Amino acid sequence: MTNQLIPVKLSDKAAVEVRHIMENKNIPKEYGLRIGMKGGGGCGAGMSYLIGFDKQKETDLIYKQGDIPIFVEKKHMMYLIGLEVDFHEGTDERGFAFIKPEPK
């Protein structure tokens, strides 16, 4: 099932890079983009974001941004709402960046 509200948004640059990787690295069609958290404990201290390609799991919430399926584990959702994934390509740095808006 795909929900209409997308809690994690890909910037246009990130979406282009994800499509490029999916097409050029032979990512299987049944895989989607997994965005989640790793490490830390307690109330989220010391946790970091993760991104990769994976099969859907029973505990996932599934979203689509355009033609890109996004999988998020339910237990990670509270840490990811409002997150934007961007992609930077510079002379000394290249990769995905995670932008979390400041709470109001």
Stockholm file with secondary structure:
# STOCKHOLM 1.0

chainA/1-104         MTNQLIPVKLSDKAAVEVRHIMENKNIPKEYGLRIGMKGGGGCGAGMSYLIGFDKQKETDLIYKQGDIPIFVEKKHMMYLIGLEVDFHEGTDERGFAFIKPEPK
#=GR chainA/1-104 SS CBCSSCSEEECHHHHHHHHHHHHHTTCCTTEEEEEEEESCBTTTBTCEEEEEEEECCTTEEEEEETTEEEEEEGGGHHHHTTEEEEEEECSSCEEEEEECCCCC
#=GC SS_cons         CBCSSCSEEECHHHHHHHHHHHHHTTCCTTEEEEEEEESCBTTTBTCEEEEEEEECCTTEEEEEETTEEEEEEGGGHHHHTTEEEEEEECSSCEEEEEECCCCC
//
